Amino acid sequence: MGKGRPRAVETGQNLSVSSTGSLNIHSGPIYYPSEEEFRDPLEYIYKIRPDAEPYGICKIVPPKNWNPPFALNVDSFTFPTKTQAIHQLQARPASCDSRTFELEYNRFLEGHCGKKLKKRVVFEGEELDLCKLFNAVRRYGGYDRVVKDKKWGEAFRFVRSGKKISECAKHVLCQLYREHLYDYEGYYKRLNWERVKSCKRGILEDAKSENKVKVSSSKRRRKNSDHEKVKVCKVEEEELDQICEQCRSGLHGEVMLLCDRCNKGWHIYCLSPPLKQVPPGNWYCFECLNSDKDSFGFVPGKRFTLEAFRRLADRAKKKWFGSACASRVQIEKKFWEIVEGLAGEVEVMYGSDLDTSVYGSGFPRVNDQRPESVELKAWDEYCRSPWNLNNLPKLKGSMLRAVHHNITGVMVPWLYVGMLFSAFCWHFEDHCFYSMNYLHWGEPKCWYSIPGNEASAFEKVMRNCLPDLFDAQPDLLFQLVTMLNPSVLQGNGVPVYSVLQEPGNFVITFPRSYHGGFNLGLNCAEAVNFAPADWLPYGGSGAELYQLYRKAAVLSHEELLCAVAKSDWDSKVSAYLRKELLRIYTKERTWRERLWKSGITRSSPMSPRKSPEFVGTEEDPTCIICKQYLYLSAVVCRCRPSSFVCLEHWEHLCECKSRKLRLLYRHTLAELADLVLIVDKHALEEVPQSDGLQRNISCSNELNALKKKVKGAHVTRAQLAEQWLLRSCKTLQSPFSGDAYTNLLKEAEQFLWAGSEMDSVRDMVENLTEAQKCAQRIRDCLSKIENWSSGGDFEKVSLNRVKKLLSFDPVPCNEPGYLKLKDCAEEASLLVQDIDAALSTCSKIDELELLYSRACSSPIQVKQSEKLSQKISSVKVWIDSARKVISDKCPAAIEVDILYKLKSEILELQVQVQETEMIFDLVSLAESCQDRCRSVLNGSVTLKDVEVLLQEMESFSVNIPELRLLKQYQIDVSLWIARFNDIMTNVHQREDQQNVIDELNSILEDGQSLKIQVDELPLVKIELKKACCREKALKACDTKMALDFLQQLFAEAVVLQIEREEIFLSLSRELAGALRWEERAKDILARKAQMSEFEDLIRMSEDIVAIMPSLGDVKAAISVAKSWLNNTKPFLESDFSGSSTSCSLLKLGDLKELISQSRFLKITLEQQSLLEKVLDKCTEWQHDAYSLLQDVECLYGDTDIGDGRSNGLISKIEHLVNLLESARKAGLSLGLDFPEIPKLQNACSRLQWCNKVLSFCCLIPPYEDVESLMDIAEHLSIMHSSGNLLSSLIFGAKWLKNVSEVISAPVKFKACKLTDAEEMLAEYQGISISFPMIVAQLTDATCKYRLWQEQVHQFFSLELGERSWSQIMQLKEHGNASFFTCAELDMVLSEVEKVEKWKQRCMDAVANFAGDENSLLCALHKIKESLDRSLYVYEKSQGCEGVCLCMCCTNGSEDWDFLTCSTCKDSYHLQCIGYRNHAEEVYVCSYCELLVGGSIPHNGGGVLRHNVKYSDLKLLSELVSIDENFCVRIEERDILQQIVDQAYACKKCLTEIVDFEMHYYDKDQFSAVSIKLTTALKAIGMAGVYDHQSYCDLERALARYSWRFRVARLLDALEKGLEKPSIQQIQWHLKEGEAMNILREDHFRLKLSELKDIGLQWADCAKKVAADSGALGLDGVYELIAEGESLPVCLKKELELLRARSMLHCICRKPFDERSMIACGQCGEWYHIKCVKLVSPPKVYICAACMPGTKNLVSTLEPLDHERSTYAKFVEPKTPSPRHTKPRIGLKKSESSLSQKMLKIKNSSIFDHPSDIDCLWWRNRKPFRRAAKKRSEFDSLSSFFHRQQ
């Protein structure tokens, strides 16, 4: 099939159904590979990946011949399970802690409402959990969304699960939320918005300060959104009062977050995910936010066998769907109902994540036991199959081949045993791996998938839909416990695909693809991860995700890349590997260079790996911050030797200076670059390209020239390296100095980690290291020589070591001790030559000892001295051994091997000693003895020959093995003979003959194995046969044996001549008795004897020990006879009850069978004759029954029927019925199942039915009786009978039923035509039975219906005007009352229905005008009258005169009192407007209030005053334009046409007014527009017809009018000098006008735009001046303030900044700038720390002017003050110095102004830079230590500055 094209995939096919309807989930692709394509899984997946990856998932159906056996033993397989609460996968409340929520909620109430929650909130008699209610409403979009969508019932399920809520309770819950939580919801949203905003600002600032080194203080303060409460985390130098719960460090307190409940601390960078800066408001840790009680997860369940789990799964499926087979749509719909919480609480068990290395794999494995049912060939084939999931991760081309250890679930498959609804929730694989899942057996598995490129969109939708869950657990998607309906994802634009996995199918998920699903029933699946080459980029992004969320990785991605790069790979790998290696190379280079810039110059390489080609052979340390493996590099400090961090988090390790930190690296940048180039070279060989990569790496190294400041000047790293190389060369040429070498090597650490540009440095380091080692070794060697020579207890130096030290050419360093060591080496060489000469010749022992004494006196150790010593020692040992052997004279005391060993040793030593000849003589004697023994052993040996030889060699001192063997043979024979004699003692009298047999067999076996011949061996065989015969005889006495066996056993005893023994004599007597019994049994069986004779034989057989051949035949004969007797008992019982049922009756055939069986019995019995009599009675009854049935058949042929009474037919039938009933009872009394009994019963029932039919001839029967009669006929099978009587009665009954359906039926079952009735009457003429009464009724009905038809024809022949509605309604009533239907009735009903439908539609349209009478005509007249009044209002506005009408109601009554508006002169009923004091006050109507107030009257008169639902103009137009021809004239239709015409006239007038309003730009037309809009409001309020478009146009016009009115009022106030508008007001009005489509040329919009431009231009200038740190003089500042105060726009904030800018401080009289300042604790004046010459800020500072008695201090400050003041003269105008002797009047005001300025500067992110005002705040704050579980409160920011204690 090529590339396995998707087959059976229908795009757009609806595959699943949710609780809300049908889900349009498209199917993922399905592939059917051929056998050729199926050979290599990775190759095949590589081919289909471009097509399948956009779906995120695919299904692969293997070829039909691929069918692996299930390898697990289903009988013994047990597994643990987990309990899944399916109803909580989505619809569960967040695991919130109510106490934390209550704490935060009370703080909100105190801070914003000034109160506390004093009492509990009660709902339906129980305390309401506000925390759960708040989270539930958040889940559904907030209060407004819940109210709009009516979701209070769903929210209630989160608060109290499992309980129902009424509509009234929903309303109460809504009111409680509105009262208690609505304001808190707004506060919460604002706080979240501020956090998002601050996070974005933090990210931006982090990017700006990326290349800066941060110097942080030792404390961190945090302020909430209301700037009221402050918490400080203080870290002192001596003691740390707070540590981070993640990294367990108390350092970096400035970024330590303290939980506002438990007071535990976390660094913001240790959180998951980390924060960029401290969030506003109160902050709570996840432990306080989450409640253990409400925490959700899959709880471990029971352990099951597969059979027990199957029973559980079957019960669950039967509970939900019964025994029927449920479809996938049904199961899927039910699953999502459960997940969404609509089906109650549901828990299932799931055997998930079962490690196959522990529980076994479903695939065959080499080391597993093969089941007997599986062939060996098939087992081996699937063990090696690449599609076996145990082999997949290690296939060629898989990146995981380099992983050494087996990772469960990744390298080792996991097993899954599921049941109905057991689910696997939304997730993607570890490290974004591919995954492959195989379903071994069972029900299908439903999968859902999100493509990898849509993962971000999926996560966004999840967070939006489940905000409370993600707030409580930001890493929720890592926990695999949450589902979300795919319909929700699709509704938010996230594509979802589905796959149904069936047994034998593979499912592949692609990297970064979120997937989930559930099981449709009991099944077993297996899954594993794999990683082809194209996975590598996804693996990198997965590692970054782990780092972001502080999740421990499964393996090190960098280590895997390096391991793969060092191994063999193919062309597919190189492209992806090159990109990933280049990425980590670039990242590593960037961070190492950044660390170098920051001052980290110390570095050292990590210890090398033993197996670098494999991943995971050794455990790497992990970063204490992000928990990632540190394979390539790490940073460590001596203050925390066991803690490591990655390069990105080096600042968070400790607070030591950067020069104390050390960089650890595994590879230099040059080695990493070489790896990249090797991979790139391989790629170039496959696909020729340019060598751009190598140029890029080298260019980047050159361009990225690092610089840093050294001793006041900036130098590059290359310059530093060059200087170091020059110093190193000089050092090598100078005499060796250890300190100089150590300093150079330590200084070189900052270059060694770098790229190839530092190769020269690395070479020099190697030279220095080698020289240092060489010099040190020479010195150590000379020191040892001198120490040994002086007589100390020291070890000698070996000659080889000395020669190695002297072998360098040239010498690596200038060491003076080199020549001295060379002289010592030459002396040792001469000694070696003498020792070699002595060892190579045959010398005497004295000469060797003399040479050894010379070697011991030498200071250098030579190897030859050891050889010499060993030889001397060996000779001395040999002499001692030889002397011991010669002196020993005991027999067999000397082993012959010792003699041979001594002989070979002296030959090897080559030393002259006198004991050599004596040893050689002993060896000759031993060899002679061995030859004699071997000759005896090789021949036929007798016991006598052996004894002679042993006597001769008895006194020989050498122990010969062959001689020792002969002695053993003699002993064995003697023991065997003794055993045989013991057994033969009284052998025939022993009762344990079986033991005798065993002993004889054992001694026979031992005798055959003897090496010496024995004469008693044949006797043993004869005795063994006798013992066997005696054993058989003993068994025959104990148990019964066959007669033939006993005869054969006695014959064998005769042959062995043991028949005279007692046991065989007893056996012969028993044998004779058995033969006599056998003869008698054959005689009885030959003739039919009585039962007693057979029983006597059985009793006699019990005393016989033999098994008789005829005994079985005797027992069989008795058994057959007894069985026959048991079968005859039912037939011989005389008491048969006539009430016996058919199921208990005996079979006649069984009786006949028993009589025939009696002929074959071998025993004579008297019951045979009794059975034959019973059979005769049965035959006689059958004959009588047959004759009765013949009489019935004769009656069926009778043709004279009539009414049944005149001809006596009914009496005949009744007589036959009685006879039949009697015969049936007699047959039942016999107790046999006769076939004639059902026939008699059937004939009796048929005759009774005939009698019932004949009874209907004289009456009109009800329809139910006739229908019951026909049902009985169907039951009795009478409908197809052939008799004349039955067929005539059936035909009559059918006719009677048809007529009864028309006349007698209570409800018309079917409409009957008049022609059908006439046909029934005609059909009656051919019936043999008479029904006179029913025929008369049917004839009368047909005549009446003919008359009604004539009336209908007359009605429709009249003219349209002559047809009345009452006439046609009367015809309808008469037609419906008849039995028949016809075309005339259909026509009448159709016309009436047409008119009634039209009227009903009209009535629905004008229902609100119908009133109590509910009349359509009345309602139409009211609407027409309202439109007349509306048109009158429009005409009046155009100058036409009219009558006096009320403007707010439709009542034209002139009897009511009127009141006239003083402005528009229109009249209003006093009752309508509710006005009382009309005589005293001047009345202005609500419409005219627009002229004064400019606001739309929402609750006044006009359109919104009346609560009447007006009729829709569009609907009325449709009703008028309906093209239907009514058969009668309708008055309402004419009135409706007039209403529509009037309504369009009103709409035209309103459109003209709106167009006029839209196109006016000048303010002069303002009053004219208001008059026209007021007219339109009055008219549209009166009209009873509603047009949506016109109403919307008028609302927009009113909104534009209101906007112009408000702007005009604002401009008017500005012109009159009453109030200046703020820039925010102007911007808001402009934005609102633009949203209303106010034209740009509009007068008011132009005015607002001018004011906005003026204000923004001045505000920008003011902000620049406020932040210029005193660049602009005070005169310029004052001029700018005056200019701002004279602007037509209010800019309060900018003016306050400028006023604060104009304040002067310190003795230098400068405005506030970024320099560090301190405040006087007494007068409050601010001073620069440098100006008052303070080295460090004290706790409390008192300035010189306030401190009494400090003249010297003041005098020392005067020159500085004079200098500052003089400098200030040239910079800005002189300002009088403040008086320190008296308190300043404006001190508090200046303090407040300054504090406000400090606050503004803080909010503008100045504090992120340590050189800014942040230093002032932190250095001059009041000492404060955090109290446990208590927040400190401050009234203003000034409390941070020092005051006098």
Disulfide bonds with the S-S distance in Angstrom:
none
